[in-house]
Amino acid sequence: MDAPWWTRPGLEAPDGRLLVAGRDAETIAREHGTPVFVYDLIRIEEQARSLIDAFERVGMPFRLRLALKAQREPEVLTFVRDLGYVGIDACSPREVRLALDHGWTPEEISFTGTNLSERDLDAVVQTGVHVNVDLLSQLDRYGRRAPGSAVGIRVNPRTGAASRPGLADLYTGRHRPSKFGILQEQLDEAIQIARKHDLTLDTVHLHVGRGMLTDALSDLDRAVERAVSMAERLIDAGHPIVEVNAGGGLGVPHDAEQQPLDVDAYASVLARRLAPLGVTVACEPGDFLMKDMGVLLAEVVTTDERDGHRFVGLDAGFNVAPEHFIYGEPVPIVPCRAADTPDGRTTTVAGNINEGDDLWGEDVWLPQLLEGDVLALLRVGSYNRALHMDHCLRPPAGTVAFGERF
């Protein structure tokens, strides 16, 4: 029998039992209690190296940064810091402070925020990290605080890239302007503001989507082509662009129909467009680095039949892992004691929050389940624990992290 589509090194089901980092998932749940996030930290290293190696193969200078908003657990940050080759993308003053407190230097931190207050700018500028601003008014306020310095700008190429329909428009506003980034027609004013404050524009940043897999790379190519035109306009105006930051948005598959991102194809798109500029390419993924390393274990606390529909209730609701409910990303659900069984029936999996939409999945194919069974919710290593909320005063899930595999 073929292995389930979600298997990878460190996430396997020999003899039907789910293993995370080589450890029996149900045993972890019994030892640590549920709900609990289980992190296979080695997966972060594997994902990071895949990107770095891909850019080495195309001969393009490259910087990799972690989007801190995606994952900020102390044991995870310690592991990433110890790798030594992953910087930080921060988007708030507290994120900058958290990165500094975990050992990153200001030179290793890139800050890109939106709708920054005067307090935000005061706090960030004094840290010495590199700043990218994404509105003309913010460029002017930055210049008043740090005249004569170097700063980056986030641009909006008005075309995006995502493997799920509609997501790209949230970032680029193809049909209606989004809140992010300086537009092509605003570049001349940006250049005037820079001249007024003797600023050097040294970075062009773009963030054009979410959940980007191989099928979205042609759209990414179009967006980068437009960003190159904007970078060339700045270079012609005397600004030495040294980095083009392609932002985040790199995804991982959430179902059997999706294929993993071809990192070599991704690197080739950026290298082909950006190599003529003589710049360093940067990217700052959250999902790509973190999502696949995380599993949420939850106990089945109820089973019920309603009008021919089977319901399974868990001791984990949307408060502990909100990404599915905020972004609509599907969550692969696997029974720990029968992870590879083809037998089953459609099931609705619900959480313990007193809201009707607290559903982990509808029409999920699962085997017969009993109260006390443990289910694993996969692909939850990013934008979940970091988004915990106190709704219904349900506590956050626990965490356990493994830095080696058996």
C-alpha positions in Angstrom: 0.0 0.0 0.0 1.3 3.5 -0.9 2.3 5.8 1.9 -0.2 8.6 2.8 0.4 11.8 0.8 1.5 13.7 3.9 4.4 11.5 5.0 7.9 12.8 5.0 11.0 12.1 7.0 10.0 12.5 10.6 6.3 12.1 10.0 5.5 8.5 9.1 3.1 5.7 9.9 4.8 2.3 10.1 2.3 -0.4 11.0 -0.4 2.2 11.0 0.8 4.2 14.0 1.7 7.8 13.6 5.3 8.8 14.4 6.4 12.4 14.9 10.2 12.9 15.0 10.4 9.1 15.3 8.2 9.0 18.4 4.8 7.5 18.8 2.3 10.4 18.6 -0.3 8.8 20.9 2.3 8.1 23.5 3.3 11.8 23.4 -0.3 12.8 23.9 -0.6 10.6 26.9 2.6 11.8 28.5 2.1 15.5 27.9 -1.7 15.8 27.8 -3.9 17.3 25.1 -4.2 19.5 23.3 -0.5 19.7 22.6 1.6 21.0 19.7 4.5 18.6 18.8 7.4 20.3 16.9 9.9 18.3 14.8 12.6 21.0 14.7 14.7 19.1 12.2 12.0 19.8 9.6 12.8 23.5 9.9 16.4 22.8 9.0 15.5 20.7 6.0 13.2 23.3 4.6 15.7 26.1 5.2 18.5 24.2 3.6 16.4 23.4 0.5 15.9 27.0 -0.2 19.6 28.0 0.4 20.8 25.1 -1.7 18.4 26.0 -4.6 19.8 29.5 -4.7 23.4 28.2 -4.6 22.6 26.0 -7.6 21.5 29.1 -9.6 24.4 31.1 -8.4 22.4 33.9 -6.8 23.4 35.7 -3.6 20.6 34.9 -1.1 19.4 35.8 2.4 16.8 33.8 4.3 14.8 35.2 7.1 12.0 33.8 9.3 8.8 35.7 9.4 8.6 36.0 13.2 4.8 36.5 13.2 4.4 32.9 12.1 6.2 31.2 15.0 7.8 32.6 18.2 8.0 29.7 20.6 11.3 30.0 22.6 12.5 26.5 21.8 11.9 27.1 18.1 13.7 30.4 18.1 16.6 28.9 19.9 16.9 26.2 17.3 16.7 28.6 14.4 19.2 31.0 16.0 21.6 28.1 16.5 21.4 27.3 12.7 23.3 30.5 12.2 22.1 31.3 8.7 18.5 32.3 9.1 17.7 36.0 9.9 14.5 37.5 11.1 11.7 39.4 9.4 9.9 41.5 12.0 6.7 43.6 11.6 6.3 45.2 15.0 8.5 46.8 17.6 7.9 43.9 20.0 9.0 41.4 17.4 12.2 43.4 16.9 12.8 43.2 20.6 12.0 39.5 20.8 14.5 38.8 18.0 17.2 40.8 19.7 16.5 39.1 23.0 17.0 35.7 21.3 20.4 36.6 20.0 19.9 38.1 16.5 21.9 41.2 15.8 20.3 44.3 14.3 22.1 43.5 11.0 20.3 40.2 10.9 16.9 41.7 11.3 14.7 43.2 8.6 11.7 45.2 9.6 8.8 45.7 7.3 5.6 47.1 8.9 2.4 48.7 7.8 0.4 51.7 9.1 3.1 52.5 11.6 2.4 54.9 14.4 4.8 57.6 15.6 5.4 55.3 18.6 6.2 52.4 16.3 8.8 54.4 14.3 10.4 55.8 17.4 10.8 52.3 18.8 12.1 50.6 15.7 14.5 53.3 14.4 16.4 53.4 17.7 17.2 49.6 17.5 19.4 50.1 14.3 17.6 47.3 12.4 17.1 47.8 8.6 13.6 49.2 7.9 11.4 48.9 4.9 8.4 51.3 4.7 5.4 50.7 2.6 3.6 54.1 2.3 4.8 57.6 1.2 3.8 59.2 4.5 5.9 56.6 6.4 8.9 57.2 4.2 8.6 60.9 5.1 8.2 60.3 8.8 11.2 57.8 8.7 13.3 60.5 6.9 12.5 63.1 9.6 13.8 60.6 12.2 16.8 59.2 10.4 18.0 61.7 7.8 21.0 60.6 5.7 20.4 56.9 6.4 19.5 53.9 4.2 16.0 52.6 4.0 14.0 50.2 1.9 10.5 50.5 0.4 7.8 47.9 -0.1 6.4 48.2 -3.6 3.1 47.0 -4.9 3.3 45.5 -8.5 -0.5 45.2 -8.6 -0.3 41.5 -9.5 0.1 38.7 -7.1 0.7 35.0 -6.8 -1.1 32.3 -4.7 -2.2 28.8 -5.2 -5.7 29.4 -3.8 -8.0 31.8 -5.7 -8.4 35.3 -4.3 -5.5 35.3 -1.8 -3.1 37.3 -4.0 -5.6 40.2 -4.3 -5.5 40.7 -0.6 -1.8 41.7 -0.9 -1.7 43.4 -4.3 -5.2 44.6 -5.1 -5.4 43.8 -8.8 -8.9 45.1 -9.0 -8.9 47.6 -6.1 -5.8 49.0 -4.3 -4.7 47.0 -1.3 -3.2 48.5 1.8 0.3 47.3 1.1 3.1 49.0 -0.8 4.1 52.0 -2.9 2.7 52.0 -6.4 4.5 52.5 -9.7 2.9 55.9 -10.1 4.0 56.9 -6.7 7.8 56.3 -7.3 8.6 59.8 -8.3 7.2 61.2 -5.1 9.1 58.6 -3.1 12.3 59.7 -4.8 11.5 63.3 -3.9 10.9 62.4 -0.3 14.2 60.5 -0.2 16.0 63.5 -1.7 14.4 65.8 0.9 15.8 63.8 3.8 19.0 62.6 2.0 17.8 59.0 2.3 19.4 56.2 0.3 16.8 53.7 -1.0 18.7 50.4 -0.8 16.0 47.7 -0.8 13.0 46.9 -2.9 10.5 44.7 -1.0 7.4 43.0 -2.3 4.9 40.6 -0.8 2.5 39.3 -3.4 0.6 36.4 -1.9 0.1 33.4 0.4 0.3 29.7 0.0 2.4 29.9 -3.1 3.2 26.5 -4.7 4.7 25.6 -8.1 1.5 26.3 -10.0 1.7 30.0 -8.9 5.3 30.6 -10.1 4.2 32.0 -13.4 2.2 34.7 -11.6 5.2 35.3 -9.3 7.3 35.8 -12.4 4.9 38.5 -13.6 5.0 40.3 -10.3 8.8 40.2 -10.0 9.1 41.5 -13.6 7.1 44.6 -12.6 9.1 45.0 -9.4 12.3 44.9 -11.5 10.9 47.8 -13.5 10.3 49.8 -10.3 13.8 48.9 -9.0 15.4 50.1 -12.3 13.5 53.4 -11.9 15.1 53.9 -8.5 18.5 52.9 -9.7 18.3 55.4 -12.5 17.5 58.0 -9.9 20.8 57.3 -8.2 19.7 54.8 -5.5 22.0 51.8 -5.2 19.5 48.9 -4.7 21.5 46.1 -3.1 18.6 43.8 -2.1 15.3 42.7 -3.6 13.3 41.1 -0.9 10.6 38.8 -2.4 8.7 38.6 0.9 7.1 35.5 2.1 4.0 33.6 0.9 5.7 30.3 0.1 3.4 27.4 1.0 3.2 23.7 1.7 0.5 21.3 0.5 -2.6 20.8 2.5 -4.2 18.0 0.6 -3.3 15.1 -1.8 -4.0 17.2 -4.9 -1.4 19.8 -4.2 2.3 19.4 -5.0 5.1 20.7 -2.9 6.8 23.9 -4.0 9.6 23.3 -6.5 12.3 25.3 -4.8 14.6 25.1 -7.9 11.9 26.6 -10.1 11.3 29.3 -7.5 15.0 30.2 -7.3 15.2 30.2 -11.1 12.3 32.7 -11.5 13.9 35.1 -9.1 17.4 34.6 -10.5 16.4 35.1 -14.1 14.6 38.4 -13.3 17.0 39.8 -10.6 20.5 38.7 -11.5 20.9 41.5 -14.1 20.4 44.0 -11.3 23.4 42.7 -9.4 21.4 42.4 -6.2 21.1 39.9 -3.3 17.8 38.1 -3.2 16.0 37.7 0.1 12.9 35.9 1.2 11.2 35.7 4.5 8.8 32.7 4.7 6.8 31.6 7.7 4.7 28.8 6.4 7.4 27.2 4.3 9.9 27.0 7.1 7.5 26.2 10.0 4.2 24.8 9.0 5.2 21.2 8.2 7.1 20.8 11.4 4.1 21.1 13.6 1.4 18.6 14.6 -1.5 19.3 17.1 -2.6 16.3 19.1 -6.1 16.4 20.5 -8.3 13.8 22.2 -11.7 12.7 21.0 -14.0 13.6 23.8 -17.4 12.9 22.1 -18.8 10.9 19.2 -22.3 11.4 17.9 -24.7 10.5 15.1 -27.0 13.2 13.7 -29.3 12.6 10.8 -26.9 10.2 9.3 -23.9 12.4 9.9 -21.1 11.4 12.2 -19.7 14.0 14.5 -16.4 13.8 16.5 -15.7 16.4 19.1 -12.1 17.2 20.2 -10.7 18.9 23.3 -9.2 21.6 21.1 -11.0 24.4 19.5 -10.2 27.3 17.2 -8.7 29.3 20.1 -5.6 27.1 20.2 -4.9 27.0 16.4 -6.8 29.8 14.6 -5.2 29.7 11.2 -7.8 27.4 9.6 -10.5 29.7 10.8 -8.9 32.9 9.8 -7.3 32.0 6.5 -9.4 29.1 5.4 -6.5 26.7 5.1 -7.7 23.1 5.3 -6.2 21.0 8.1 -5.2 17.3 7.3 -6.6 15.2 10.1 -5.0 11.8 10.9 -6.0 9.2 13.6 -2.8 8.4 15.6 -3.6 4.7 16.0 -4.8 4.1 12.4 -2.9 6.7 10.4 -2.7 4.8 7.1 -6.1 3.0 7.1 -8.1 3.4 3.9 -11.3 2.3 5.6 -13.7 4.9 7.0 -16.6 7.2 6.5 -17.2 10.9 6.2 -17.0 12.7 9.5 -17.4 16.2 10.9 -14.6 17.1 13.3 -15.6 19.8 15.8 -13.8 21.7 18.6 -14.8 22.7 22.1 -15.4 26.4 21.5 -19.1 27.4 22.0 -19.4 28.7 18.4 -21.1 26.9 15.4 -18.2 27.4 13.1 -15.7 25.8 15.4 -15.2 22.9 12.9 -11.8 21.4 12.0 -13.2 19.7 9.0 -16.4 18.5 7.4 -16.8 15.3 5.3 -13.3 14.2 6.5 -12.6 10.5 5.7 -11.8 8.8 9.0 -12.1 5.3 10.5 -14.3 4.4 13.3 -13.3 6.4 16.3 -13.9 6.0 20.0 -13.9 8.6 22.8 -10.3 8.7 24.1 -8.7 8.2 20.7 -6.1 10.8 19.7 -6.3 12.7 16.4 -3.3 14.5 14.8 -4.0 17.8 13.0 -1.1 18.3 10.6 0.5 21.4 9.0 0.0 23.6 12.1 3.6 24.7 12.9 3.0 28.3 11.8 0.3 30.9 12.4 -1.4 28.8 15.0 0.3 28.8 18.5 1.4 32.4 17.7 -2.3 33.3 17.1 -3.8 31.7 20.3 -6.8 33.6 21.7 -8.6 33.4 25.0 -12.0 33.0 23.6 -14.3 31.2 26.2 -11.3 31.3 28.5 -10.0 28.1 27.0 -6.3 27.8 27.7 -3.6 27.5 25.1 -2.3 24.2 23.9 0.9 22.9 25.4 4.1 22.5 23.3 6.8 19.9 23.1 9.7 20.2 20.7 12.2 17.6 19.5 15.6 18.6 18.1 16.5 15.1 17.0 14.8 12.2 15.5 14.8 8.5 16.6 
